[in-house]
Amino acid sequence: MSLNAGEVARIEDAVLTRAAQAGDVTALGLLLERHRAGMRAVALSILGPGPDVDDVLQDAAVSALRRVGGVRDPAAVGAWLRMIVRNACRSLVRGSVPLQPLDDLHLPAMDSGPERLLEQHAMRDWIWEAVEELSPTLRLPLVLRHFSTTVTSYERIADVCAVPVGTVRSRLNQARAKLVTALAAKADTSHADIAQRTRASRIEARETLDAAESGHFGKLLTERWSPEIALLQGDDRVGGHSLLVHAMDSDVEVGVRQRLVHVVAGRSLVIWEMDITNPVDAPEHCPPSVAWLMTLDDVGRVHRLRLFHPKPYRATSPLLPV
């Protein structure tokens, strides 16, 4: 019995997809190259000609790296890749962040943010080790774009990094290109367990919030964070240990509470995303959410902290939005 061209292509896609799920970056590269024309056609049909097309295709490539382990029908990977592009384009048009592929493409459910799938397949540690090979200037926008849940738009990343949106685009382009090279270099090396690191960071975040609510935030910072801890606005230092303790203690005293909703935990960069509850008599004391963007030193202590509030608000809290 002979197979037609479409059946042969599906078989070849299935073989390459399974190889990619086993950690073969070359196989994933072949899949992306094979379906590049179809992915570009989707982007052009929604966005029209322009630089956004290339941005969406680059985002789709990184998304494929992160999510390929969740493809349940390897022979239908082409449709899966095109759906990643379609969702990203539609979200870009609406001015929102990229959406996850639809359920009818057989992706597993993700019940607590985009890190869940990363924790479920074999490429997770490999990807993070490659991310760590990037310079801090390139690593921060890439992690925010692809692993955060609130600081993902070019505009918000530009605010965090204190650079123009055009610079964010340029750094993301450089980071994606370097990531592919770093992935290939890391393919045969051993990797840290990112799932274990993420679990440990969740515990640390909750212990930090518990310490704040019990009046021991300053003690915890002294014991666990770098003695040279700096609170940054962009790249400028605006305070240190004393300002952080005063601000947190003041917020807790008036009834402000933070609840952990998402963690991104690399070896050198950690993000804690929080929902904030204000007291009834001061509903605008703090914004509804905050992202703690933390750079770690060589021994894993928090060394630099940026606090980013995704939504503008009228600040009355002593811990100003940065």
Buried (B, 14 or more C-beta within 10 A) or exposed (E): EEEEEEEEBBEBBBBBBBBBBEBBBEBBBBBBEBBBEBBBEBBBEBBEEEEBBEBBBBBBBBBBBBBBBBBEBBBBBBBBBBBBBBBBBBBBEEEEBBBBBEEEBBBBEBEEBBBBBBBBBEBBBBBBBBBBBBEEEBBBBBBBBBBBBBBBBBEBBBBBBBBEEEBBBBBBBBBBEBBBEBBEEBBEEEBEEBBEBBBBBBEBBBEBBEBBBEEBBBEBBEEBBBEEBBBBBEEEEEBBBEBBBBBBBBBBEBEBBBEBBBBBBBBBBBBBBBEBBBEEEEEEBBBBBBBBBBBBBEEBBBBBBBBBBBEEBEBEBEBBBB
